[in-house]
Amino acid sequence: MAEGLTERLEQLEKSARRAAETITRLRKERDNLQAKVVGLETKLHHADGERAELATLRQERKDVLAQVDSILKELDRLDIE
């Protein structure tokens, strides 16, 4: 009986060690995945900022082109008169 109990305790210890190793491995995997998520969120935030800047630059270009067009029309009127 004591021999069976000793074997069972050894099995439980091995199972506990395997469980602890698995928990450690899973925690490392979780930490790595969290780091990847943070990296992706940072890239996404950066991309959003670049998209906003691009939209602003496009609008500014449109405004400048409208001003140039207006100036050219004024010059044409001056040449006619």
mmCIF file of the N, C-alpha and C atoms, coordinates in Angstrom:
data_MODEL
# 
_entry.id   MODEL 
# 
loop_
_atom_site.group_PDB 
_atom_site.id 
_atom_site.type_symbol 
_atom_site.label_atom_id 
_atom_site.label_alt_id 
_atom_site.label_comp_id 
_atom_site.label_asym_id 
_atom_site.label_entity_id 
_atom_site.label_seq_id 
_atom_site.pdbx_PDB_ins_code 
_atom_site.Cartn_x 
_atom_site.Cartn_y 
_atom_site.Cartn_z 
_atom_site.occupancy 
_atom_site.B_iso_or_equiv 
_atom_site.pdbx_formal_charge 
_atom_site.auth_seq_id 
_atom_site.auth_comp_id 
_atom_site.auth_asym_id 
_atom_site.auth_atom_id 
_atom_site.pdbx_PDB_model_num 
ATOM 1   N N  . MET A 1 1  ? 0.823  -1.192 0.000   1.00 0.00 ? 1  MET A N  1 
ATOM 2   C CA . MET A 1 1  ? 0.000  0.000  0.000   1.00 0.00 ? 1  MET A CA 1 
ATOM 3   C C  . MET A 1 1  ? 0.868  1.257  0.000   1.00 0.00 ? 1  MET A C  1 
ATOM 4   N N  . ALA A 1 2  ? 1.916  1.255  0.840   1.00 0.00 ? 2  ALA A N  1 
ATOM 5   C CA . ALA A 1 2  ? 2.801  2.417  0.912   1.00 0.00 ? 2  ALA A CA 1 
ATOM 6   C C  . ALA A 1 2  ? 3.528  2.597  -0.408  1.00 0.00 ? 2  ALA A C  1 
ATOM 7   N N  . GLU A 1 3  ? 3.853  1.481  -1.063  1.00 0.00 ? 3  GLU A N  1 
ATOM 8   C CA . GLU A 1 3  ? 4.528  1.556  -2.359  1.00 0.00 ? 3  GLU A CA 1 
ATOM 9   C C  . GLU A 1 3  ? 3.614  2.195  -3.402  1.00 0.00 ? 3  GLU A C  1 
ATOM 10  N N  . GLY A 1 4  ? 2.348  1.832  -3.407  1.00 0.00 ? 4  GLY A N  1 
ATOM 11  C CA . GLY A 1 4  ? 1.377  2.411  -4.327  1.00 0.00 ? 4  GLY A CA 1 
ATOM 12  C C  . GLY A 1 4  ? 1.173  3.887  -4.061  1.00 0.00 ? 4  GLY A C  1 
ATOM 13  N N  . LEU A 1 5  ? 1.183  4.237  -2.789  1.00 0.00 ? 5  LEU A N  1 
ATOM 14  C CA . LEU A 1 5  ? 1.022  5.637  -2.411  1.00 0.00 ? 5  LEU A CA 1 
ATOM 15  C C  . LEU A 1 5  ? 2.232  6.457  -2.860  1.00 0.00 ? 5  LEU A C  1 
ATOM 16  N N  . THR A 1 6  ? 3.411  5.894  -2.727  1.00 0.00 ? 6  THR A N  1 
ATOM 17  C CA . THR A 1 6  ? 4.642  6.568  -3.162  1.00 0.00 ? 6  THR A CA 1 
ATOM 18  C C  . THR A 1 6  ? 4.622  6.787  -4.667  1.00 0.00 ? 6  THR A C  1 
ATOM 19  N N  . GLU A 1 7  ? 4.210  5.771  -5.403  1.00 0.00 ? 7  GLU A N  1 
ATOM 20  C CA . GLU A 1 7  ? 4.131  5.895  -6.862  1.00 0.00 ? 7  GLU A CA 1 
ATOM 21  C C  . GLU A 1 7  ? 3.111  6.970  -7.258  1.00 0.00 ? 7  GLU A C  1 
ATOM 22  N N  . ARG A 1 8  ? 2.000  6.955  -6.563  1.00 0.00 ? 8  ARG A N  1 
ATOM 23  C CA . ARG A 1 8  ? 0.961  7.938  -6.865  1.00 0.00 ? 8  ARG A CA 1 
ATOM 24  C C  . ARG A 1 8  ? 1.457  9.357  -6.572  1.00 0.00 ? 8  ARG A C  1 
ATOM 25  N N  . LEU A 1 9  ? 2.186  9.532  -5.461  1.00 0.00 ? 9  LEU A N  1 
ATOM 26  C CA . LEU A 1 9  ? 2.748  10.840 -5.135  1.00 0.00 ? 9  LEU A CA 1 
ATOM 27  C C  . LEU A 1 9  ? 3.760  11.287 -6.193  1.00 0.00 ? 9  LEU A C  1 
ATOM 28  N N  . GLU A 1 10 ? 4.580  10.334 -6.661  1.00 0.00 ? 10 GLU A N  1 
ATOM 29  C CA . GLU A 1 10 ? 5.545  10.653 -7.711  1.00 0.00 ? 10 GLU A CA 1 
ATOM 30  C C  . GLU A 1 10 ? 4.833  11.082 -8.989  1.00 0.00 ? 10 GLU A C  1 
ATOM 31  N N  . GLN A 1 11 ? 3.748  10.392 -9.324  1.00 0.00 ? 11 GLN A N  1 
ATOM 32  C CA . GLN A 1 11 ? 2.970  10.750 -10.511 1.00 0.00 ? 11 GLN A CA 1 
ATOM 33  C C  . GLN A 1 11 ? 2.360  12.143 -10.355 1.00 0.00 ? 11 GLN A C  1 
ATOM 34  N N  . LEU A 1 12 ? 1.854  12.415 -9.167  1.00 0.00 ? 12 LEU A N  1 
ATOM 35  C CA . LEU A 1 12 ? 1.276  13.729 -8.915  1.00 0.00 ? 12 LEU A CA 1 
ATOM 36  C C  . LEU A 1 12 ? 2.327  14.826 -8.996  1.00 0.00 ? 12 LEU A C  1 
ATOM 37  N N  . GLU A 1 13 ? 3.521  14.547 -8.476  1.00 0.00 ? 13 GLU A N  1 
ATOM 38  C CA . GLU A 1 13 ? 4.607  15.525 -8.563  1.00 0.00 ? 13 GLU A CA 1 
ATOM 39  C C  . GLU A 1 13 ? 4.988  15.790 -10.015 1.00 0.00 ? 13 GLU A C  1 
ATOM 40  N N  . LYS A 1 14 ? 5.076  14.711 -10.806 1.00 0.00 ? 14 LYS A N  1 
ATOM 41  C CA . LYS A 1 14 ? 5.393  14.877 -12.225 1.00 0.00 ? 14 LYS A CA 1 
ATOM 42  C C  . LYS A 1 14 ? 4.301  15.680 -12.926 1.00 0.00 ? 14 LYS A C  1 
ATOM 43  N N  . SER A 1 15 ? 3.067  15.371 -12.617 1.00 0.00 ? 15 SER A N  1 
ATOM 44  C CA . SER A 1 15 ? 1.951  16.104 -13.224 1.00 0.00 ? 15 SER A CA 1 
ATOM 45  C C  . SER A 1 15 ? 1.991  17.572 -12.817 1.00 0.00 ? 15 SER A C  1 
ATOM 46  N N  . ALA A 1 16 ? 2.304  17.830 -11.565 1.00 0.00 ? 16 ALA A N  1 
ATOM 47  C CA . ALA A 1 16 ? 2.381  19.210 -11.079 1.00 0.00 ? 16 ALA A CA 1 
ATOM 48  C C  . ALA A 1 16 ? 3.514  19.950 -11.782 1.00 0.00 ? 16 ALA A C  1 
ATOM 49  N N  . ARG A 1 17 ? 4.663  19.289 -11.971 1.00 0.00 ? 17 ARG A N  1 
ATOM 50  C CA . ARG A 1 17 ? 5.801  19.905 -12.679 1.00 0.00 ? 17 ARG A CA 1 
ATOM 51  C C  . ARG A 1 17 ? 5.428  20.198 -14.133 1.00 0.00 ? 17 ARG A C  1 
ATOM 52  N N  . ARG A 1 18 ? 4.784  19.228 -14.790 1.00 0.00 ? 18 ARG A N  1 
ATOM 53  C CA . ARG A 1 18 ? 4.363  19.443 -16.186 1.00 0.00 ? 18 ARG A CA 1 
ATOM 54  C C  . ARG A 1 18 ? 3.368  20.602 -16.268 1.00 0.00 ? 18 ARG A C  1 
ATOM 55  N N  . ALA A 1 19 ? 2.452  20.644 -15.314 1.00 0.00 ? 19 ALA A N  1 
ATOM 56  C CA . ALA A 1 19 ? 1.470  21.733 -15.303 1.00 0.00 ? 19 ALA A CA 1 
ATOM 57  C C  . ALA A 1 19 ? 2.169  23.080 -15.098 1.00 0.00 ? 19 ALA A C  1 
ATOM 58  N N  . ALA A 1 20 ? 3.133  23.126 -14.195 1.00 0.00 ? 20 ALA A N  1 
ATOM 59  C CA . ALA A 1 20 ? 3.873  24.367 -13.943 1.00 0.00 ? 20 ALA A CA 1 
ATOM 60  C C  . ALA A 1 20 ? 4.664  24.781 -15.188 1.00 0.00 ? 20 ALA A C  1 
ATOM 61  N N  . GLU A 1 21 ? 5.283  23.821 -15.872 1.00 0.00 ? 21 GLU A N  1 
ATOM 62  C CA . GLU A 1 21 ? 6.025  24.114 -17.098 1.00 0.00 ? 21 GLU A CA 1 
ATOM 63  C C  . GLU A 1 21 ? 5.073  24.623 -18.191 1.00 0.00 ? 21 GLU A C  1 
ATOM 64  N N  . THR A 1 22 ? 3.923  24.003 -18.287 1.00 0.00 ? 22 THR A N  1 
ATOM 65  C CA . THR A 1 22 ? 2.938  24.421 -19.284 1.00 0.00 ? 22 THR A CA 1 
ATOM 66  C C  . THR A 1 22 ? 2.448  25.833 -18.985 1.00 0.00 ? 22 THR A C  1 
ATOM 67  N N  . ILE A 1 23 ? 2.192  26.114 -17.733 1.00 0.00 ? 23 ILE A N  1 
ATOM 68  C CA . ILE A 1 23 ? 1.747  27.455 -17.337 1.00 0.00 ? 23 ILE A CA 1 
ATOM 69  C C  . ILE A 1 23 ? 2.818  28.484 -17.678 1.00 0.00 ? 23 ILE A C  1 
ATOM 70  N N  . THR A 1 24 ? 4.070  28.160 -17.388 1.00 0.00 ? 24 THR A N  1 
ATOM 71  C CA . THR A 1 24 ? 5.169  29.068 -17.707 1.00 0.00 ? 24 THR A CA 1 
ATOM 72  C C  . THR A 1 24 ? 5.257  29.308 -19.208 1.00 0.00 ? 24 THR A C  1 
ATOM 73  N N  . ARG A 1 25 ? 5.152  28.237 -19.995 1.00 0.00 ? 25 ARG A N  1 
ATOM 74  C CA . ARG A 1 25 ? 5.215  28.358 -21.452 1.00 0.00 ? 25 ARG A CA 1 
ATOM 75  C C  . ARG A 1 25 ? 4.045  29.192 -21.977 1.00 0.00 ? 25 ARG A C  1 
ATOM 76  N N  . LEU A 1 26 ? 2.858  28.939 -21.460 1.00 0.00 ? 26 LEU A N  1 
ATOM 77  C CA . LEU A 1 26 ? 1.681  29.679 -21.902 1.00 0.00 ? 26 LEU A CA 1 
ATOM 78  C C  . LEU A 1 26 ? 1.763  31.154 -21.520 1.00 0.00 ? 26 LEU A C  1 
ATOM 79  N N  . ARG A 1 27 ? 2.322  31.446 -20.365 1.00 0.00 ? 27 ARG A N  1 
ATOM 80  C CA . ARG A 1 27 ? 2.500  32.847 -19.968 1.00 0.00 ? 27 ARG A CA 1 
ATOM 81  C C  . ARG A 1 27 ? 3.455  33.561 -20.914 1.00 0.00 ? 27 ARG A C  1 
ATOM 82  N N  . LYS A 1 28 ? 4.546  32.872 -21.300 1.00 0.00 ? 28 LYS A N  1 
ATOM 83  C CA . LYS A 1 28 ? 5.492  33.465 -22.245 1.00 0.00 ? 28 LYS A CA 1 
ATOM 84  C C  . LYS A 1 28 ? 4.815  33.710 -23.587 1.00 0.00 ? 28 LYS A C  1 
ATOM 85  N N  . GLU A 1 29 ? 4.027  32.739 -24.040 1.00 0.00 ? 29 GLU A N  1 
ATOM 86  C CA . GLU A 1 29 ? 3.303  32.901 -25.300 1.00 0.00 ? 29 GLU A CA 1 
ATOM 87  C C  . GLU A 1 29 ? 2.324  34.069 -25.218 1.00 0.00 ? 29 GLU A C  1 
ATOM 88  N N  . ARG A 1 30 ? 1.625  34.174 -24.093 1.00 0.00 ? 30 ARG A N  1 
ATOM 89  C CA . ARG A 1 30 ? 0.684  35.274 -23.900 1.00 0.00 ? 30 ARG A CA 1 
ATOM 90  C C  . ARG A 1 30 ? 1.412  36.611 -23.945 1.00 0.00 ? 30 ARG A C  1 
ATOM 91  N N  . ASP A 1 31 ? 2.544  36.696 -23.236 1.00 0.00 ? 31 ASP A N  1 
ATOM 92  C CA . ASP A 1 31 ? 3.314  37.931 -23.219 1.00 0.00 ? 31 ASP A CA 1 
ATOM 93  C C  . ASP A 1 31 ? 3.805  38.305 -24.616 1.00 0.00 ? 31 ASP A C  1 
ATOM 94  N N  . ASN A 1 32 ? 4.267  37.292 -25.375 1.00 0.00 ? 32 ASN A N  1 
ATOM 95  C CA . ASN A 1 32 ? 4.712  37.553 -26.744 1.00 0.00 ? 32 ASN A CA 1 
ATOM 96  C C  . ASN A 1 32 ? 3.554  38.039 -27.608 1.00 0.00 ? 32 ASN A C  1 
ATOM 97  N N  . LEU A 1 33 ? 2.401  37.420 -27.461 1.00 0.00 ? 33 LEU A N  1 
ATOM 98  C CA . LEU A 1 33 ? 1.232  37.833 -28.236 1.00 0.00 ? 33 LEU A CA 1 
ATOM 99  C C  . LEU A 1 33 ? 0.776  39.234 -27.846 1.00 0.00 ? 33 LEU A C  1 
ATOM 100 N N  . GLN A 1 34 ? 0.834  39.542 -26.557 1.00 0.00 ? 34 GLN A N  1 
ATOM 101 C CA . GLN A 1 34 ? 0.465  40.889 -26.117 1.00 0.00 ? 34 GLN A CA 1 
ATOM 102 C C  . GLN A 1 34 ? 1.413  41.920 -26.706 1.00 0.00 ? 34 GLN A C  1 
ATOM 103 N N  . ALA A 1 35 ? 2.698  41.581 -26.757 1.00 0.00 ? 35 ALA A N  1 
ATOM 104 C CA . ALA A 1 35 ? 3.681  42.499 -27.343 1.00 0.00 ? 35 ALA A CA 1 
ATOM 105 C C  . ALA A 1 35 ? 3.394  42.705 -28.830 1.00 0.00 ? 35 ALA A C  1 
ATOM 106 N N  . LYS A 1 36 ? 3.023  41.635 -29.522 1.00 0.00 ? 36 LYS A N  1 
ATOM 107 C CA . LYS A 1 36 ? 2.676  41.757 -30.939 1.00 0.00 ? 36 LYS A CA 1 
ATOM 108 C C  . LYS A 1 36 ? 1.447  42.632 -31.121 1.00 0.00 ? 36 LYS A C  1 
ATOM 109 N N  . VAL A 1 37 ? 0.454  42.458 -30.270 1.00 0.00 ? 37 VAL A N  1 
ATOM 110 C CA . VAL A 1 37 ? -0.766 43.263 -30.355 1.00 0.00 ? 37 VAL A CA 1 
ATOM 111 C C  . VAL A 1 37 ? -0.438 44.737 -30.144 1.00 0.00 ? 37 VAL A C  1 
ATOM 112 N N  . VAL A 1 38 ? 0.390  45.027 -29.154 1.00 0.00 ? 38 VAL A N  1 
ATOM 113 C CA . VAL A 1 38 ? 0.786  46.421 -28.899 1.00 0.00 ? 38 VAL A CA 1 
ATOM 114 C C  . VAL A 1 38 ? 1.516  46.982 -30.118 1.00 0.00 ? 38 VAL A C  1 
ATOM 115 N N  . GLY A 1 39 ? 2.400  46.188 -30.700 1.00 0.00 ? 39 GLY A N  1 
ATOM 116 C CA . GLY A 1 39 ? 3.118  46.623 -31.896 1.00 0.00 ? 39 GLY A CA 1 
ATOM 117 C C  . GLY A 1 39 ? 2.178  46.898 -33.052 1.00 0.00 ? 39 GLY A C  1 
ATOM 118 N N  . LEU A 1 40 ? 1.201  46.021 -33.247 1.00 0.00 ? 40 LEU A N  1 
ATOM 119 C CA . LEU A 1 40 ? 0.227  46.220 -34.317 1.00 0.00 ? 40 LEU A CA 1 
ATOM 120 C C  . LEU A 1 40 ? -0.650 47.437 -34.059 1.00 0.00 ? 40 LEU A C  1 
ATOM 121 N N  . GLU A 1 41 ? -1.043 47.629 -32.804 1.00 0.00 ? 41 GLU A N  1 
ATOM 122 C CA . GLU A 1 41 ? -1.849 48.803 -32.469 1.00 0.00 ? 41 GLU A CA 1 
ATOM 123 C C  . GLU A 1 41 ? -1.062 50.084 -32.724 1.00 0.00 ? 41 GLU A C  1 
ATOM 124 N N  . THR A 1 42 ? 0.226  50.068 -32.402 1.00 0.00 ? 42 THR A N  1 
ATOM 125 C CA . THR A 1 42 ? 1.079  51.228 -32.638 1.00 0.00 ? 42 THR A CA 1 
ATOM 126 C C  . THR A 1 42 ? 1.183  51.517 -34.136 1.00 0.00 ? 42 THR A C  1 
ATOM 127 N N  . LYS A 1 43 ? 1.391  50.457 -34.928 1.00 0.00 ? 43 LYS A N  1 
ATOM 128 C CA . LYS A 1 43 ? 1.463  50.633 -36.376 1.00 0.00 ? 43 LYS A CA 1 
ATOM 129 C C  . LYS A 1 43 ? 0.138  51.147 -36.926 1.00 0.00 ? 43 LYS A C  1 
ATOM 130 N N  . LEU A 1 44 ? -0.957 50.618 -36.421 1.00 0.00 ? 44 LEU A N  1 
ATOM 131 C CA . LEU A 1 44 ? -2.274 51.054 -36.880 1.00 0.00 ? 44 LEU A CA 1 
ATOM 132 C C  . LEU A 1 44 ? -2.511 52.520 -36.541 1.00 0.00 ? 44 LEU A C  1 
ATOM 133 N N  . HIS A 1 45 ? -2.120 52.902 -35.328 1.00 0.00 ? 45 HIS A N  1 
ATOM 134 C CA . HIS A 1 45 ? -2.274 54.300 -34.911 1.00 0.00 ? 45 HIS A CA 1 
ATOM 135 C C  . HIS A 1 45 ? -1.433 55.205 -35.805 1.00 0.00 ? 45 HIS A C  1 
ATOM 136 N N  . HIS A 1 46 ? -0.216 54.758 -36.102 1.00 0.00 ? 46 HIS A N  1 
ATOM 137 C CA . HIS A 1 46 ? 0.684  55.527 -36.969 1.00 0.00 ? 46 HIS A CA 1 
ATOM 138 C C  . HIS A 1 46 ? 0.076  55.648 -38.369 1.00 0.00 ? 46 HIS A C  1 
ATOM 139 N N  . ALA A 1 47 ? -0.485 54.550 -38.875 1.00 0.00 ? 47 ALA A N  1 
ATOM 140 C CA . ALA A 1 47 ? -1.105 54.564 -40.203 1.00 0.00 ? 47 ALA A CA 1 
ATOM 141 C C  . ALA A 1 47 ? -2.302 55.503 -40.221 1.00 0.00 ? 47 ALA A C  1 
ATOM 142 N N  . ASP A 1 48 ? -3.088 55.506 -39.153 1.00 0.00 ? 48 ASP A N  1 
ATOM 143 C CA . ASP A 1 48 ? -4.231 56.427 -39.070 1.00 0.00 ? 48 ASP A CA 1 
ATOM 144 C C  . ASP A 1 48 ? -3.760 57.877 -39.125 1.00 0.00 ? 48 ASP A C  1 
ATOM 145 N N  . GLY A 1 49 ? -2.681 58.165 -38.422 1.00 0.00 ? 49 GLY A N  1 
ATOM 146 C CA . GLY A 1 49 ? -2.121 59.520 -38.442 1.00 0.00 ? 49 GLY A CA 1 
ATOM 147 C C  . GLY A 1 49 ? -1.636 59.898 -39.829 1.00 0.00 ? 49 GLY A C  1 
ATOM 148 N N  . GLU A 1 50 ? -1.010 58.939 -40.515 1.00 0.00 ? 50 GLU A N  1 
ATOM 149 C CA . GLU A 1 50 ? -0.525 59.206 -41.873 1.00 0.00 ? 50 GLU A CA 1 
ATOM 150 C C  . GLU A 1 50 ? -1.699 59.420 -42.835 1.00 0.00 ? 50 GLU A C  1 
ATOM 151 N N  . ARG A 1 51 ? -2.770 58.636 -42.658 1.00 0.00 ? 51 ARG A N  1 
ATOM 152 C CA . ARG A 1 51 ? -3.958 58.825 -43.496 1.00 0.00 ? 51 ARG A CA 1 
ATOM 153 C C  . ARG A 1 51 ? -4.558 60.212 -43.289 1.00 0.00 ? 51 ARG A C  1 
ATOM 154 N N  . ALA A 1 52 ? -4.623 60.631 -42.043 1.00 0.00 ? 52 ALA A N  1 
ATOM 155 C CA . ALA A 1 52 ? -5.169 61.964 -41.742 1.00 0.00 ? 52 ALA A CA 1 
ATOM 156 C C  . ALA A 1 52 ? -4.281 63.050 -42.343 1.00 0.00 ? 52 ALA A C  1 
ATOM 157 N N  . GLU A 1 53 ? -2.975 62.872 -42.226 1.00 0.00 ? 53 GLU A N  1 
ATOM 158 C CA . GLU A 1 53 ? -2.044 63.854 -42.797 1.00 0.00 ? 53 GLU A CA 1 
ATOM 159 C C  . GLU A 1 53 ? -2.178 63.884 -44.318 1.00 0.00 ? 53 GLU A C  1 
ATOM 160 N N  . LEU A 1 54 ? -2.318 62.726 -44.931 1.00 0.00 ? 54 LEU A N  1 
ATOM 161 C CA . LEU A 1 54 ? -2.492 62.662 -46.381 1.00 0.00 ? 54 LEU A CA 1 
ATOM 162 C C  . LEU A 1 54 ? -3.774 63.366 -46.814 1.00 0.00 ? 54 LEU A C  1 
ATOM 163 N N  . ALA A 1 55 ? -4.849 63.159 -46.071 1.00 0.00 ? 55 ALA A N  1 
ATOM 164 C CA . ALA A 1 55 ? -6.121 63.835 -46.388 1.00 0.00 ? 55 ALA A CA 1 
ATOM 165 C C  . ALA A 1 55 ? -5.957 65.357 -46.269 1.00 0.00 ? 55 ALA A C  1 
ATOM 166 N N  . THR A 1 56 ? -5.241 65.794 -45.245 1.00 0.00 ? 56 THR A N  1 
ATOM 167 C CA . THR A 1 56 ? -4.993 67.230 -45.062 1.00 0.00 ? 56 THR A CA 1 
ATOM 168 C C  . THR A 1 56 ? -4.175 67.791 -46.225 1.00 0.00 ? 56 THR A C  1 
ATOM 169 N N  . LEU A 1 57 ? -3.131 67.067 -46.613 1.00 0.00 ? 57 LEU A N  1 
ATOM 170 C CA . LEU A 1 57 ? -2.293 67.522 -47.726 1.00 0.00 ? 57 LEU A CA 1 
ATOM 171 C C  . LEU A 1 57 ? -3.079 67.563 -49.036 1.00 0.00 ? 57 LEU A C  1 
ATOM 172 N N  . ARG A 1 58 ? -3.949 66.586 -49.246 1.00 0.00 ? 58 ARG A N  1 
ATOM 173 C CA . ARG A 1 58 ? -4.777 66.594 -50.460 1.00 0.00 ? 58 ARG A CA 1 
ATOM 174 C C  . ARG A 1 58 ? -5.710 67.804 -50.473 1.00 0.00 ? 58 ARG A C  1 
ATOM 175 N N  . GLN A 1 59 ? -6.288 68.099 -49.319 1.00 0.00 ? 59 GLN A N  1 
ATOM 176 C CA . GLN A 1 59 ? -7.179 69.258 -49.239 1.00 0.00 ? 59 GLN A CA 1 
ATOM 177 C C  . GLN A 1 59 ? -6.404 70.551 -49.477 1.00 0.00 ? 59 GLN A C  1 
ATOM 178 N N  . GLU A 1 60 ? -5.204 70.640 -48.893 1.00 0.00 ? 60 GLU A N  1 
ATOM 179 C CA . GLU A 1 60 ? -4.375 71.827 -49.095 1.00 0.00 ? 60 GLU A CA 1 
ATOM 180 C C  . GLU A 1 60 ? -4.014 71.978 -50.569 1.00 0.00 ? 60 GLU A C  1 
ATOM 181 N N  . ARG A 1 61 ? -3.677 70.879 -51.221 1.00 0.00 ? 61 ARG A N  1 
ATOM 182 C CA . ARG A 1 61 ? -3.353 70.918 -52.649 1.00 0.00 ? 61 ARG A CA 1 
ATOM 183 C C  . ARG A 1 61 ? -4.561 71.401 -53.450 1.00 0.00 ? 61 ARG A C  1 
ATOM 184 N N  . LYS A 1 62 ? -5.722 70.890 -53.119 1.00 0.00 ? 62 LYS A N  1 
ATOM 185 C CA . LYS A 1 62 ? -6.956 71.299 -53.796 1.00 0.00 ? 62 LYS A CA 1 
ATOM 186 C C  . LYS A 1 62 ? -7.193 72.801 -53.615 1.00 0.00 ? 62 LYS A C  1 
ATOM 187 N N  . ASP A 1 63 ? -6.985 73.283 -52.390 1.00 0.00 ? 63 ASP A N  1 
ATOM 188 C CA . ASP A 1 63 ? -7.161 74.711 -52.106 1.00 0.00 ? 63 ASP A CA 1 
ATOM 189 C C  . ASP A 1 63 ? -6.168 75.562 -52.896 1.00 0.00 ? 63 ASP A C  1 
ATOM 190 N N  . VAL A 1 64 ? -4.915 75.119 -52.951 1.00 0.00 ? 64 VAL A N  1 
ATOM 191 C CA . VAL A 1 64 ? -3.888 75.865 -53.681 1.00 0.00 ? 64 VAL A CA 1 
ATOM 192 C C  . VAL A 1 64 ? -4.224 75.888 -55.171 1.00 0.00 ? 64 VAL A C  1 
ATOM 193 N N  . LEU A 1 65 ? -4.657 74.757 -55.702 1.00 0.00 ? 65 LEU A N  1 
ATOM 194 C CA . LEU A 1 65 ? -5.022 74.713 -57.118 1.00 0.00 ? 65 LEU A CA 1 
ATOM 195 C C  . LEU A 1 65 ? -6.190 75.656 -57.407 1.00 0.00 ? 65 LEU A C  1 
ATOM 196 N N  . ALA A 1 66 ? -7.146 75.720 -56.490 1.00 0.00 ? 66 ALA A N  1 
ATOM 197 C CA . ALA A 1 66 ? -8.281 76.637 -56.663 1.00 0.00 ? 66 ALA A CA 1 
ATOM 198 C C  . ALA A 1 66 ? -7.802 78.089 -56.641 1.00 0.00 ? 66 ALA A C  1 
ATOM 199 N N  . GLN A 1 67 ? -6.858 78.397 -55.757 1.00 0.00 ? 67 GLN A N  1 
ATOM 200 C CA . GLN A 1 67 ? -6.320 79.764 -55.692 1.00 0.00 ? 67 GLN A CA 1 
ATOM 201 C C  . GLN A 1 67 ? -5.555 80.108 -56.971 1.00 0.00 ? 67 GLN A C  1 
ATOM 202 N N  . VAL A 1 68 ? -4.760 79.163 -57.456 1.00 0.00 ? 68 VAL A N  1 
ATOM 203 C CA . VAL A 1 68 ? -3.995 79.393 -58.687 1.00 0.00 ? 68 VAL A CA 1 
ATOM 204 C C  . VAL A 1 68 ? -4.963 79.600 -59.853 1.00 0.00 ? 68 VAL A C  1 
ATOM 205 N N  . ASP A 1 69 ? -5.993 78.781 -59.915 1.00 0.00 ? 69 ASP A N  1 
ATOM 206 C CA . ASP A 1 69 ? -7.000 78.921 -60.968 1.00 0.00 ? 69 ASP A CA 1 
ATOM 207 C C  . ASP A 1 69 ? -7.655 80.308 -60.902 1.00 0.00 ? 69 ASP A C  1 
ATOM 208 N N  . SER A 1 70 ? -7.985 80.735 -59.701 1.00 0.00 ? 70 SER A N  1 
ATOM 209 C CA . SER A 1 70 ? -8.600 82.050 -59.515 1.00 0.00 ? 70 SER A CA 1 
ATOM 210 C C  . SER A 1 70 ? -7.651 83.165 -59.956 1.00 0.00 ? 70 SER A C  1 
ATOM 211 N N  . ILE A 1 71 ? -6.379 83.045 -59.610 1.00 0.00 ? 71 ILE A N  1 
ATOM 212 C CA . ILE A 1 71 ? -5.381 84.052 -59.996 1.00 0.00 ? 71 ILE A CA 1 
ATOM 213 C C  . ILE A 1 71 ? -5.234 84.083 -61.518 1.00 0.00 ? 71 ILE A C  1 
ATOM 214 N N  . LEU A 1 72 ? -5.196 82.905 -62.150 1.00 0.00 ? 72 LEU A N  1 
ATOM 215 C CA . LEU A 1 72 ? -5.065 82.848 -63.605 1.00 0.00 ? 72 LEU A CA 1 
ATOM 216 C C  . LEU A 1 72 ? -6.275 83.483 -64.293 1.00 0.00 ? 72 LEU A C  1 
ATOM 217 N N  . LYS A 1 73 ? -7.453 83.247 -63.756 1.00 0.00 ? 73 LYS A N  1 
ATOM 218 C CA . LYS A 1 73 ? -8.659 83.864 -64.326 1.00 0.00 ? 73 LYS A CA 1 
ATOM 219 C C  . LYS A 1 73 ? -8.600 85.390 -64.189 1.00 0.00 ? 73 LYS A C  1 
ATOM 220 N N  . GLU A 1 74 ? -8.121 85.871 -63.051 1.00 0.00 ? 74 GLU A N  1 
ATOM 221 C CA . GLU A 1 74 ? -7.978 87.317 -62.844 1.00 0.00 ? 74 GLU A CA 1 
ATOM 222 C C  . GLU A 1 74 ? -6.975 87.887 -63.846 1.00 0.00 ? 74 GLU A C  1 
ATOM 223 N N  . LEU A 1 75 ? -5.874 87.196 -64.077 1.00 0.00 ? 75 LEU A N  1 
ATOM 224 C CA . LEU A 1 75 ? -4.874 87.651 -65.039 1.00 0.00 ? 75 LEU A CA 1 
ATOM 225 C C  . LEU A 1 75 ? -5.447 87.681 -66.447 1.00 0.00 ? 75 LEU A C  1 
ATOM 226 N N  . ASP A 1 76 ? -6.245 86.677 -66.777 1.00 0.00 ? 76 ASP A N  1 
ATOM 227 C CA . ASP A 1 76 ? -6.876 86.651 -68.097 1.00 0.00 ? 76 ASP A CA 1 
ATOM 228 C C  . ASP A 1 76 ? -7.795 87.849 -68.264 1.00 0.00 ? 76 ASP A C  1 
ATOM 229 N N  . ARG A 1 77 ? -8.564 88.195 -67.236 1.00 0.00 ? 77 ARG A N  1 
ATOM 230 C CA . ARG A 1 77 ? -9.464 89.361 -67.298 1.00 0.00 ? 77 ARG A CA 1 
ATOM 231 C C  . ARG A 1 77 ? -8.658 90.658 -67.470 1.00 0.00 ? 77 ARG A C  1 
ATOM 232 N N  . LEU A 1 78 ? -7.513 90.749 -66.823 1.00 0.00 ? 78 LEU A N  1 
ATOM 233 C CA . LEU A 1 78 ? -6.679 91.949 -66.944 1.00 0.00 ? 78 LEU A CA 1 
ATOM 234 C C  . LEU A 1 78 ? -6.122 92.095 -68.363 1.00 0.00 ? 78 LEU A C  1 
ATOM 235 N N  . ASP A 1 79 ? -5.789 90.968 -68.982 1.00 0.00 ? 79 ASP A N  1 
ATOM 236 C CA . ASP A 1 79 ? -5.245 90.997 -70.349 1.00 0.00 ? 79 ASP A CA 1 
ATOM 237 C C  . ASP A 1 79 ? -6.320 91.416 -71.353 1.00 0.00 ? 79 ASP A C  1 
ATOM 238 N N  . ILE A 1 80 ? -7.563 91.011 -71.092 1.00 0.00 ? 80 ILE A N  1 
ATOM 239 C CA . ILE A 1 80 ? -8.675 91.311 -72.000 1.00 0.00 ? 80 ILE A CA 1 
ATOM 240 C C  . ILE A 1 80 ? -9.026 92.782 -71.913 1.00 0.00 ? 80 ILE A C  1 
ATOM 241 N N  . GLU A 1 81 ? -9.035 93.341 -70.788 1.00 0.00 ? 81 GLU A N  1 
ATOM 242 C CA . GLU A 1 81 ? -9.477 94.730 -70.585 1.00 0.00 ? 81 GLU A CA 1 
ATOM 243 C C  . GLU A 1 81 ? -8.449 95.683 -70.965 1.00 0.00 ? 81 GLU A C  1 
# 
